[in-house]
Amino acid sequence: MALSTSLHSPVKIVSDWFVRPHRIPPGYDQPIHLPPWDMAMLNIHYIQKGLLFAKPTEVADPESFMSSLLDNLRHSLSLTLVHFYPLAGRLATLQRMDDGDKPFYTIYISCKDSPGARLVYATLDMTVSDILSPTYVPVVVQSFFDHDKAVGHDGHSQSLLTVQVTELEDGVFVGCSMNHCVVDGTSFWHFFNSFSEIFRAFTGGKTDFEVISRPPVLERWFAGNRKGPMNLSFRDAGEFLDRFEAPVLQERIFHFSAESIAALKARANRESETSKISSFQSLSALVWRSVTRARKFPAHQVTGCRLAANNRHRLDPPLSPDYFGNSITPVRTSATVGDLLGNDLGWAAWKLHLSVANHTSEVLMAWNENWFKTPAIYKMLETFDPSSVMLGSSPRFNKYGNEFGMGKALALRSGYANKFDGKVTGYPGREGVGSIDLEICLPVSTMAAIENDPEFMGAVTV
C-alpha cells in the first residue's frame, strides 16, 4: 500500500487501520452515482487540510496520551462514518459498449465490500516551533497527509478518506485527506466538524454520542431531474487523466487582522462609490493586483482571478447547506494588466463583485446542460493558467472549532494537493472576529516581489 510519505521524509508511519461505520446505515450497499460536479473532479488532487495542536501540558505519560487519543479517534471516526458512509467506500467503474459501438463509461461510489476509511499514526522528531517559526511553510508538512499526489480517480484503489495523526515532540497534527470527487470544501469541513462533535460527545461520556447537530444530505443532486448513472463517453481513464506536477513553489501564510480587512472593504467601496463589495472580494482584489504586479507582465497581457464559488444557495430552488458532495464551480474575472494596475483597488473589487453577482442559477443550470452534451473532466494545466490567481476554500468555514480534546489548534496547514503558481487558500484567522489568513503559493522570485509590494504588505498584519 502506498504511503503518504516519500522515502526521504522524516515522518515515520507507525501503524494504520481501516475503519468502517460503527453500524451499517440504510443504503450502504447501494451504488452512489456521481453527478457532473463530482465527475469533473476525477483528475483533481484530494483535498488535504489539517490542524496543528500543542500537546496538553498536564499529560504525565505521553505514550498513554497518544494511545488513548488514537483509540478515541478511531472509535469516533467509526461513529462519524455512520452519517458520512460514502467516505468509507471506493470508486468503481461501469463500462460497456452500447449499440453502434458507442462507449458507456461511468464512475460511482461503492461501499459494498470496501475495507473502509483509513486512520494513520505517524511520528516526527520535530517541534511545533519547527513547523510554525519559518517564514515559509516547511515541505515536511506535505508528509502530514495521505494520498500524496493522488487524484480523484485513484479512489478506485485508495481510501476516499484518510485521517493521519502525526505526533511531534510537543504537538499533534490531525490531517484529513479526502477525495475531491466525493466532497468539496463545504462538505470537507462539514465532516471534520461532525467528527470533532462526535469525538467531544463520546469522550465526554454522553449516551447519545452518535447524534450530530447537522446530518448530511447524502442524496446526490442532478440538474433537470435527471438521475444517474451519467455517461462520460470515454473508453478508458487514459483519455482524461494528466497527472499534474506542481513547479517549485514557496508557500507562506499572510495574516490580515479584522481591522485591516475592514479598511480594505471600506476603501474598495469608497473608490467604487458603492456599499455592495464584500470583505473577501476586497481582499481578493488586493491579491489579484499584487500578484499581477509581482509577475511583471506586459500591459497587454490578460490576467484572471478565479474564485471558488459555493453553488448551494445560488440554485433555484437552493440546495441544503448540508448537501454532501460537490456543488462548486470557479467564477472567473479577467482584465488586461494595464487596466488592472492602471485603475484602483475598487475597480478590481467591483469587477469581482459583478462576476459573483452574475453567477446565478441560470448560469449553473446551463453549465450542467453543456456538461450532459459534452462531458468534461477538469485538467489542472488547462483550468489554472499561469497568468491568473485562484482563491479557494473559505474563511467562513468552522475550522478552529475542531479540538479533539487538545484545546484550540495553533494553526491550519494543507498538503501538496492542488498547489500551483497563484493558488491562494483562505482560512479564518486564529483569533476569529473577522480576521483572515491567506496561504499563498508562488515561485521564489514572485514571492520576493510581493513581499516588497507596499500596497500588499501595508495590509498584512504582523
C-alpha positions as CSV (number, residue, x, y, z in Angstrom):
1,M,0.0,0.0,0.0
2,A,1.3,3.4,-1.0
3,L,2.2,5.7,2.0
4,S,1.8,9.4,2.1
5,T,5.5,9.9,2.8
6,S,8.4,9.7,0.4
7,L,11.5,7.6,1.2
8,H,13.3,10.7,2.3
9,S,10.6,12.1,4.6
10,P,11.5,12.3,8.3
11,V,7.8,11.4,9.0
12,K,7.6,7.7,10.0
13,I,4.4,5.7,9.7
14,V,4.0,3.7,12.9
15,S,0.6,2.0,12.3
16,D,-2.6,2.3,10.3
17,W,-6.1,0.9,10.4
18,F,-9.1,0.7,8.1
19,V,-12.2,1.9,9.8
20,R,-15.8,1.1,8.8
21,P,-19.0,2.6,10.0
22,H,-19.9,1.6,13.6
23,R,-23.2,0.2,12.2
24,I,-24.3,-0.3,8.6
25,P,-26.6,2.5,7.7
26,P,-29.5,2.2,5.2
27,G,-28.4,2.5,1.6
28,Y,-24.8,1.4,2.4
29,D,-24.9,-1.5,-0.2
30,Q,-26.4,0.7,-3.0
31,P,-24.2,2.4,-5.6
32,I,-24.0,6.2,-5.3
33,H,-24.0,7.7,-8.8
34,L,-22.0,10.9,-9.3
35,P,-23.4,14.0,-11.0
36,P,-21.4,16.3,-13.2
37,W,-19.9,18.5,-10.4
38,D,-18.4,15.3,-8.8
39,M,-17.4,13.7,-12.1
40,A,-15.5,16.8,-13.2
41,M,-13.1,16.3,-10.2
42,L,-11.7,12.9,-11.3
43,N,-8.4,14.5,-12.3
44,I,-8.1,16.8,-9.3
45,H,-6.0,16.1,-6.2
46,Y,-7.5,15.0,-2.9
47,I,-8.4,17.9,-0.5
48,Q,-5.7,17.9,2.2
49,K,-6.3,20.1,5.2
50,G,-5.4,19.8,8.9
51,L,-4.9,21.3,12.3
52,L,-1.7,21.6,14.4
53,F,-2.3,21.2,18.2
54,A,0.0,21.6,21.2
55,K,0.2,18.5,23.4
56,P,-1.7,19.2,26.7
57,T,0.9,20.2,29.2
58,E,-0.7,18.2,32.0
59,V,0.0,14.9,30.3
60,A,2.1,12.8,32.6
61,D,2.5,9.8,30.3
62,P,2.9,10.9,26.6
63,E,2.7,7.3,25.4
64,S,-0.6,6.7,27.2
65,F,-1.9,10.0,25.9
66,M,-1.3,9.1,22.3
67,S,-2.7,5.6,22.7
68,S,-5.9,7.0,24.3
69,L,-6.2,9.7,21.6
70,L,-5.8,7.2,18.8
71,D,-8.4,4.8,20.3
72,N,-10.8,7.7,20.8
73,L,-10.2,9.0,17.2
74,R,-10.7,5.5,15.8
75,H,-14.0,4.9,17.6
76,S,-15.2,8.4,16.9
77,L,-14.4,8.0,13.2
78,S,-16.4,4.8,13.1
79,L,-19.3,6.6,14.6
80,T,-19.0,9.6,12.2
81,L,-18.9,7.3,9.2
82,V,-22.4,6.1,10.1
83,H,-23.6,9.5,8.9
84,F,-20.9,10.1,6.2
85,Y,-20.8,6.5,4.9
86,P,-19.8,7.3,1.3
87,L,-16.3,8.2,2.7
88,A,-15.9,4.5,3.7
89,G,-16.3,3.4,0.1
90,R,-14.3,3.2,-3.0
91,L,-14.9,4.4,-6.6
92,A,-16.0,1.8,-9.1
93,T,-16.3,1.9,-12.9
94,L,-19.2,0.6,-15.0
95,Q,-18.1,0.2,-18.6
96,R,-19.9,-1.3,-21.6
97,M,-20.3,-0.9,-25.4
98,D,-23.8,0.2,-26.5
99,D,-25.4,-0.3,-29.9
100,G,-23.4,1.2,-32.7
101,D,-20.1,0.8,-30.8
102,K,-20.9,3.9,-28.6
103,P,-18.9,3.7,-25.3
104,F,-20.7,3.9,-22.0
105,Y,-18.3,4.8,-19.1
106,T,-19.4,5.9,-15.7
107,I,-17.9,6.1,-12.2
108,Y,-19.8,5.7,-9.0
109,I,-19.1,5.2,-5.2
110,S,-19.5,1.6,-3.9
111,C,-19.3,0.9,-0.2
112,K,-20.1,-2.8,-0.6
113,D,-17.1,-4.9,0.4
114,S,-14.9,-1.8,1.0
115,P,-12.3,-2.0,3.8
116,G,-13.4,1.5,4.9
117,A,-11.7,4.8,5.6
118,R,-8.0,4.8,6.7
119,L,-6.6,6.1,10.0
120,V,-2.8,6.5,10.1
121,Y,-0.5,7.1,13.1
122,A,2.9,8.7,12.3
123,T,5.7,10.3,14.2
124,L,8.1,13.2,13.5
125,D,11.2,14.2,15.6
126,M,10.4,17.9,15.3
127,T,8.7,20.6,17.4
128,V,5.7,22.8,16.9
129,S,8.2,25.7,16.6
130,D,10.0,23.9,13.8
131,I,6.7,23.9,11.8
132,L,5.5,27.4,12.7
133,S,8.6,29.6,13.1
134,P,9.9,29.5,9.5
135,T,8.7,32.3,7.2
136,Y,7.7,29.7,4.6
137,V,5.7,26.5,5.3
138,P,8.3,23.6,5.6
139,V,8.0,21.0,2.9
140,V,7.7,18.3,5.6
141,V,4.1,19.5,6.2
142,Q,3.2,17.7,3.0
143,S,4.0,14.4,4.7
144,F,1.3,15.1,7.3
145,F,-1.3,13.8,4.8
146,D,-2.0,10.6,3.0
147,H,-2.7,10.3,-0.8
148,D,0.4,12.2,-1.9
149,K,-0.2,13.5,-5.5
150,A,-3.3,11.2,-5.8
151,V,-6.2,12.4,-7.9
152,G,-9.9,11.6,-7.6
153,H,-9.7,8.6,-10.0
154,D,-7.3,6.9,-7.6
155,G,-10.2,6.4,-5.3
156,H,-10.8,3.1,-7.1
157,S,-7.9,1.6,-5.2
158,Q,-7.2,4.1,-2.4
159,S,-9.3,5.2,0.5
160,L,-11.7,8.0,-0.2
161,L,-10.8,9.4,3.3
162,T,-7.7,9.1,5.4
163,V,-7.2,10.8,8.8
164,Q,-3.5,11.0,9.6
165,V,-2.4,11.7,13.1
166,T,1.3,12.9,13.2
167,E,2.9,13.1,16.7
168,L,5.5,15.8,17.1
169,E,7.8,16.2,20.2
170,D,5.4,18.7,21.7
171,G,2.4,18.6,19.4
172,V,-0.1,16.6,17.3
173,F,-1.2,17.3,13.7
174,V,-4.6,15.9,12.7
175,G,-4.8,15.9,8.9
176,C,-7.7,14.8,6.6
177,S,-7.2,13.8,3.0
178,M,-10.5,13.4,1.2
179,N,-11.3,12.5,-2.4
180,H,-12.5,15.6,-4.3
181,C,-14.9,13.6,-6.4
182,V,-16.8,12.9,-3.2
183,V,-16.6,16.3,-1.4
184,D,-15.9,20.0,-1.9
185,G,-14.6,22.3,0.8
186,T,-18.1,22.8,2.4
187,S,-18.6,19.0,2.7
188,F,-15.0,18.5,3.8
189,W,-15.4,20.8,6.8
190,H,-18.9,19.5,7.5
191,F,-17.4,16.1,8.0
192,F,-14.5,17.5,10.1
193,N,-16.9,19.5,12.3
194,S,-19.1,16.4,12.8
195,F,-16.1,14.2,13.6
196,S,-15.0,16.7,16.2
197,E,-18.5,16.9,17.6
198,I,-18.8,13.1,18.0
199,F,-15.3,12.9,19.5
200,R,-16.3,15.5,22.1
201,A,-19.6,13.7,22.9
202,F,-18.0,10.2,23.0
203,T,-15.1,11.3,25.2
204,G,-17.4,13.4,27.4
205,G,-19.4,10.4,28.4
206,K,-22.7,11.3,26.6
207,T,-25.0,8.4,25.9
208,D,-26.3,10.0,22.6
209,F,-22.8,10.4,21.2
210,E,-23.8,9.2,17.8
211,V,-26.2,12.2,17.3
212,I,-24.9,15.1,15.3
213,S,-26.3,18.6,15.0
214,R,-26.1,18.8,11.2
215,P,-26.8,15.4,9.5
216,P,-25.5,15.5,5.9
217,V,-27.9,15.3,2.9
218,L,-26.4,12.3,1.0
219,E,-28.7,12.2,-2.0
220,R,-26.8,13.4,-5.0
221,W,-28.3,16.4,-6.9
222,F,-28.7,16.1,-10.7
223,A,-29.9,19.0,-12.8
224,G,-33.2,18.8,-14.6
225,N,-34.5,15.9,-12.5
226,R,-32.0,13.6,-14.2
227,K,-30.8,10.5,-12.3
228,G,-27.5,8.6,-12.5
229,P,-25.6,7.0,-13.9
230,M,-24.0,9.7,-16.1
231,N,-22.2,8.6,-19.2
232,L,-18.7,10.1,-19.6
233,S,-18.4,8.7,-23.2
234,F,-14.7,7.5,-22.6
235,R,-13.2,4.2,-23.3
236,D,-10.6,4.3,-20.5
237,A,-9.2,6.6,-17.9
238,G,-6.2,7.5,-20.0
239,E,-8.4,9.8,-22.1
240,F,-8.9,12.2,-19.2
241,L,-6.1,11.7,-16.7
242,D,-3.0,14.0,-16.9
243,R,-1.0,13.8,-13.6
244,F,-0.2,17.4,-12.8
245,E,3.1,18.1,-11.1
246,A,3.5,21.5,-9.4
247,P,6.6,23.7,-10.2
248,V,8.9,24.6,-7.4
249,L,7.0,27.0,-5.1
250,Q,7.2,28.8,-1.9
251,E,4.2,28.8,0.4
252,R,3.6,31.5,3.0
253,I,0.8,32.3,5.4
254,F,-0.1,36.0,5.4
255,H,-2.3,37.3,8.3
256,F,-4.9,40.1,7.9
257,S,-6.5,41.4,11.1
258,A,-10.2,42.3,11.3
259,E,-9.2,46.0,11.3
260,S,-7.1,45.6,8.1
261,I,-9.9,43.7,6.3
262,A,-12.4,46.4,7.3
263,A,-10.1,49.1,6.0
264,L,-9.8,47.2,2.7
265,K,-13.5,46.8,2.4
266,A,-14.2,50.5,3.2
267,R,-11.5,51.6,0.6
268,A,-12.9,49.4,-2.2
269,N,-16.5,50.5,-1.6
270,R,-15.4,54.2,-1.4
271,E,-13.4,54.0,-4.6
272,S,-16.3,52.3,-6.4
273,E,-18.9,54.5,-4.9
274,T,-20.9,51.6,-3.6
275,S,-21.6,49.6,-0.5
276,K,-22.0,46.2,-2.2
277,I,-18.4,44.9,-2.2
278,S,-17.7,42.2,0.4
279,S,-14.7,41.9,2.6
280,F,-13.4,38.8,0.7
281,Q,-13.9,40.4,-2.7
282,S,-11.9,43.4,-1.4
283,L,-9.1,41.1,-0.2
284,S,-9.2,39.1,-3.4
285,A,-8.8,42.2,-5.5
286,L,-5.7,43.2,-3.4
287,V,-4.2,39.7,-4.0
288,W,-5.0,39.8,-7.7
289,R,-3.4,43.2,-8.2
290,S,-0.4,42.5,-6.1
291,V,0.5,39.1,-7.6
292,T,0.0,40.5,-11.1
293,R,2.3,43.4,-10.3
294,A,4.9,41.0,-8.9
295,R,4.8,38.9,-12.1
296,K,5.8,41.9,-14.2
297,F,3.6,41.0,-17.1
298,P,3.3,43.4,-20.1
299,A,0.3,45.8,-20.1
300,H,-1.5,43.9,-22.9
301,Q,-1.3,40.6,-21.1
302,V,-4.8,39.3,-20.0
303,T,-4.8,38.1,-16.4
304,G,-7.6,36.5,-14.4
305,C,-8.9,36.0,-10.9
306,R,-10.8,32.8,-10.1
307,L,-13.0,32.5,-7.0
308,A,-14.2,29.0,-6.0
309,A,-18.0,29.6,-5.6
310,N,-20.3,27.5,-3.4
311,N,-23.4,26.9,-5.6
312,R,-25.8,25.5,-2.9
313,H,-27.6,28.8,-2.1
314,R,-27.3,30.0,-5.7
315,L,-29.5,27.3,-7.2
316,D,-33.3,27.9,-7.6
317,P,-34.6,26.1,-5.6
318,P,-31.5,26.1,-3.4
319,L,-29.7,23.0,-2.1
320,S,-29.5,22.4,1.6
321,P,-26.3,23.9,3.1
322,D,-25.7,20.4,4.4
323,Y,-25.7,18.9,0.9
324,F,-22.8,16.4,0.9
325,G,-20.9,16.3,-2.4
326,N,-19.5,18.8,-4.8
327,S,-21.5,22.0,-5.5
328,I,-18.8,24.3,-6.6
329,T,-17.5,26.0,-9.8
330,P,-14.9,28.7,-10.4
331,V,-16.1,32.2,-11.1
332,R,-13.6,33.9,-13.4
333,T,-12.9,37.6,-13.8
334,S,-10.4,38.9,-16.4
335,A,-8.7,42.1,-17.3
336,T,-5.6,43.3,-19.1
337,V,-2.6,44.0,-16.8
338,G,-2.8,47.6,-17.9
339,D,-6.4,48.1,-16.8
340,L,-6.0,46.1,-13.6
341,L,-3.0,48.1,-12.4
342,G,-3.9,51.4,-14.0
343,N,-7.1,51.5,-12.0
344,D,-7.6,51.4,-8.2
345,L,-8.5,48.6,-5.8
346,G,-12.2,49.5,-6.0
347,W,-12.2,49.0,-9.8
348,A,-10.8,45.4,-9.4
349,A,-13.1,44.6,-6.5
350,W,-16.2,45.8,-8.4
351,K,-15.3,43.5,-11.3
352,L,-15.1,40.6,-8.9
353,H,-18.4,41.6,-7.3
354,L,-20.2,41.7,-10.7
355,S,-18.8,38.2,-11.6
356,V,-20.1,36.8,-8.3
357,A,-23.4,38.5,-8.7
358,N,-23.8,37.1,-12.2
359,H,-23.1,33.6,-11.1
360,T,-26.8,32.7,-11.0
361,S,-28.9,29.6,-11.0
362,E,-29.4,30.1,-14.8
363,V,-25.7,30.0,-15.3
364,L,-25.3,26.9,-13.2
365,M,-28.1,25.1,-15.0
366,A,-26.5,26.0,-18.3
367,W,-23.2,24.6,-17.1
368,N,-24.8,21.3,-16.3
369,E,-26.7,21.2,-19.6
370,N,-23.5,21.7,-21.5
371,W,-21.8,19.0,-19.5
372,F,-24.5,16.5,-20.3
373,K,-23.9,17.2,-24.0
374,T,-20.1,17.2,-23.8
375,P,-18.8,15.6,-20.5
376,A,-15.5,17.2,-19.4
377,I,-13.0,16.5,-16.7
378,Y,-11.0,19.4,-15.2
379,K,-7.3,19.3,-16.1
380,M,-5.0,21.4,-14.0
381,L,-2.8,22.6,-16.8
382,E,-5.8,23.7,-18.8
383,T,-8.0,25.1,-16.0
384,F,-5.5,27.1,-13.9
385,D,-3.4,29.3,-16.3
386,P,-0.2,30.8,-15.0
387,S,-1.4,34.4,-15.7
388,S,-4.2,34.1,-13.1
389,V,-4.7,33.6,-9.4
390,M,-7.2,31.3,-7.8
391,L,-8.7,31.7,-4.4
392,G,-10.1,28.6,-2.8
393,S,-11.6,27.3,0.4
394,S,-13.2,29.9,2.7
395,P,-12.5,31.8,5.9
396,R,-16.2,31.3,6.8
397,F,-15.8,27.6,7.4
398,N,-15.6,26.5,11.0
399,K,-12.0,25.3,11.2
400,Y,-10.7,26.2,14.6
401,G,-13.8,24.8,16.3
402,N,-12.3,21.2,15.9
403,E,-10.4,20.5,19.1
404,F,-10.2,16.7,19.8
405,G,-9.6,17.2,23.5
406,M,-6.4,19.2,22.9
407,G,-7.9,22.7,23.0
408,K,-7.9,25.2,20.2
409,A,-5.5,24.4,17.4
410,L,-2.4,26.6,16.9
411,A,-2.6,26.7,13.1
412,L,-4.1,25.4,9.9
413,R,-2.0,23.8,7.2
414,S,-2.5,22.0,3.9
415,G,-0.7,19.4,1.9
416,Y,0.8,19.2,-1.6
417,A,-2.6,18.9,-3.3
418,N,-3.8,21.4,-5.8
419,K,-0.9,23.8,-5.4
420,F,0.3,25.8,-8.4
421,D,1.6,29.3,-9.2
422,G,-1.0,31.7,-7.9
423,K,-3.0,29.3,-5.7
424,V,-4.4,31.1,-2.7
425,T,-6.3,29.4,0.2
426,G,-8.5,31.3,2.6
427,Y,-8.5,30.4,6.3
428,P,-10.1,32.2,9.3
429,G,-7.5,33.9,11.5
430,R,-6.9,32.1,14.7
431,E,-8.3,35.0,16.8
432,G,-11.5,34.9,14.8
433,V,-13.7,38.1,14.8
434,G,-13.2,38.8,11.1
435,S,-9.5,38.1,10.7
436,I,-8.3,36.1,7.7
437,D,-5.1,34.1,6.9
438,L,-4.2,33.6,3.3
439,E,-1.9,30.7,2.2
440,I,-0.2,31.9,-1.0
441,C,1.8,29.7,-3.3
442,L,4.3,31.5,-5.7
443,P,7.7,30.9,-7.3
444,V,10.6,32.3,-5.4
445,S,11.1,35.4,-7.5
446,T,7.4,36.3,-7.5
447,M,7.1,35.7,-3.7
448,A,10.1,38.0,-3.1
449,A,8.4,40.7,-5.2
450,I,5.1,40.5,-3.4
451,E,6.9,40.7,-0.1
452,N,8.2,44.0,-1.2
453,D,4.9,45.3,-2.6
454,P,3.9,48.4,-0.4
455,E,0.1,48.0,-1.2
456,F,0.0,44.3,-0.3
457,M,2.3,44.4,2.8
458,G,0.6,47.5,4.0
459,A,-2.5,45.4,4.6
460,V,-0.7,42.4,6.1
461,T,-0.7,42.3,9.9
462,V,2.4,41.0,11.6
